[in-house]
Amino acid sequence: MLPNYLEVTNADNEKVMGKNKIENFGEPCPVRSLLDRIGDKWPMLVISLLGGFGTLRFNELNQKMGTISQKMLTITLKNLEADGLISRKMYAQIPPRVEYSLTNLGISLLPTIDALSNWALANIPEVMESRERYKNRNQE
């Protein structure tokens, strides 16, 4: 039997281990939900930037991220705040100033993101070659 953190649910929210159904439960898998959230396109970049630069304002984050829309950055920040990975501090002044920083929980995620980034850097040539072979094979 797999440890809890390795158990997987299928599309019907049935807990599976290989091909064997273990049990059916009504709630979506919380691990999958969290991995979907932080593994999405923007959250890891936000966490990495806050980890590298410290506290940043919205516009600073927006500029450093490049191609993200303000709406998507707002959604990403709200989700990360809801998960307890970042904190939002608003200052009562004109114009309003809002700063974002990592919480201790967010800081604890940095080594994992760094490890994944290092893996990607070390293996990108092999991945790109494989993609090219796949593309060429499927164009024939």
N, C-alpha and C positions, 0 to 999 in steps of 0.2 A: 504494500500500500504506500502511496506517495505521501510525503509530508504535506500539511495543509497549504503551504506556500507554493507547492508545485502542482496542486490539483487544478484541473482545467474544467471550464464549463463550455458546453456547445451552444449553438445558436438558440436552443430551446431552454437555456439556463439549467441544463442537466449536468450534474457533476460527472465527469468522465475520467477514467484512467485508462489510457490506450483506447480500446473499443468497448470496455465494460462500463455500463452505466452503474454508478454507485448509489446516487440518490437524486431525487428531483426536488429543487427548492425554488420558491417563488421570487426571491430577490436576485438581481443581477450580481455576478461575482464582484466583490469589492476590490479585489486585486486587479482584475481586468479594467474596472472603472478608473482606478487610480493610474494604472499604466497607460490607458488611453489618454488620460488627461495630461500627464507629464511627458508622454512620448509623442504628442502631437507636434506639429511643425514649429510653433513659436515658444512654448513654455520652457524648453531646455535652453533656448537662446536667452530668454529673459533671465532665467536663474543664473546662467553663466555670466551674463553681463553684470548683474547685481553682485555676483560673487567676485568678479574681477575689479569692478569700479566702485563698489560700495553703494551707498545711497544715491539714487538718481531721481530726477524729476521726470514727469511724463514725456516732455519734449526731448529731453536728453536720451531717454530710452528709445523714443521714436526715431531720432536721428541715427543712433548707433545701430539700430536694427535694419535700417535701410528700406526695404520694400514692403513692410507691413503697413496696412491702413490703420488710421486712428481708431476706427471701430473695432478692428480685430485686436489691436493692442489693448484697448479698453476691456474687451471680453476676456482676453488672456489674463490680464492683471486681476480682474474680478475673480476668475476661477482659481488662480494661484492664491489669492487672499482667502477665498472661501476654504481652500484646502489647508490653510495655515502655513504655506510655504513662504509667503511674503507679507510684509506689513505695509500699511498705507497710513501716512501721517499727513493730515491736512492742517495748514496754518491759516488762521482767520486774519487775512490781510487782503489788500487790494493791490494788484490782482491776486486771486487765490493761488496759493502755492501748495502743491501736493508732492510728497516724496515717497519713494518706494525703496524698501530694503528687505534683505532676506531675514527670515526668522531663524531661530536655532534649527528648526526642522528643515528649512530650506538649505541652510549651511550644511546640514548632515547629508544632503543629496549631492553636493558638489563633487566629492570623490568618485561617486558612481558616474556622474556626467563626464568628469575628466577621464575616467577609465574608458568609457564608451568612445569619447572623442579620440583618445590615443589609439584605440583599436582601429577606428575608422582611418586615421592617418597612416597607420602601419599597413593596412590592408586595402586601401583604395586602389592601388595599381592592379592588384589581382581582381578586385571586383569590377573595375572598368574593363579589363581584358575579357572577363567572363561575359559582361554585358555585350561587348562587341561581338564575341563569338555567337552568343545567343541571337543577336540581331541579324548577323550574317546568315546563320543557319535557318532562321525563320523567313528570310527574304527569298530563299531559293524556291 
